[in-house]
Amino acid sequence: MIKLHKVNKFFYHNKEKITVLKEFDLMINKGECVVFKGESGSGKSTLLSLIGGMDKPTSGDIII
């Protein structure tokens, strides 16, 4: 099981706050197959980096 609860992720670029994920919830149960699809810059790679443990959320919980 992978569960994300109220995950937020933001960065600062040139003193401007860039919000990538805002209050994001996700539940993937054992045996499920999911696809992340969206426009460039929508947060897909950031989400995978958070799930994979390569990055930490600004706030919220990730349970694996």
SVG drawing of the C-alpha trace seen along z (x, -y; Angstrom):
<svg xmlns="http://www.w3.org/2000/svg" viewBox="-7 -37 24 45">
<polyline fill="none" stroke="black" stroke-width="0.4" points="0.0,0.0 1.1,-3.5 -0.8,-6.4 -0.2,-10.1 -2.2,-12.3 -2.4,-16.1 1.0,-16.2 2.3,-19.6 5.5,-20.4 6.8,-23.7 10.0,-25.3 11.4,-28.8 12.7,-30.1 14.0,-33.7 12.3,-34.4 8.9,-33.2 7.1,-30.3 6.2,-27.6 3.6,-25.2 3.9,-21.8 1.5,-19.7 -1.2,-21.1 -3.1,-19.0 -2.6,-16.0 -4.2,-12.6 -3.5,-9.3 -4.1,-5.6 -2.6,-2.8 -3.5,0.7 -1.3,3.8 -1.6,5.2 -3.0,2.1 -1.4,0.6 -1.6,-3.2 -0.6,-5.6 0.3,-9.2 -0.6,-11.4 -0.6,-15.1 0.9,-18.2 4.5,-19.0 5.2,-20.7 2.1,-19.3 4.1,-17.5 4.4,-13.9 8.1,-13.5 8.0,-15.3 5.3,-12.9 7.4,-9.9 10.4,-11.3 8.4,-11.7 7.0,-8.2 10.5,-6.8 12.0,-8.5 14.4,-10.7 12.7,-13.8 10.7,-14.9 7.4,-16.7 7.1,-20.2 4.3,-18.9 1.9,-16.0 2.4,-12.2 3.7,-9.5 3.1,-5.9 4.5,-2.9"/>
</svg>
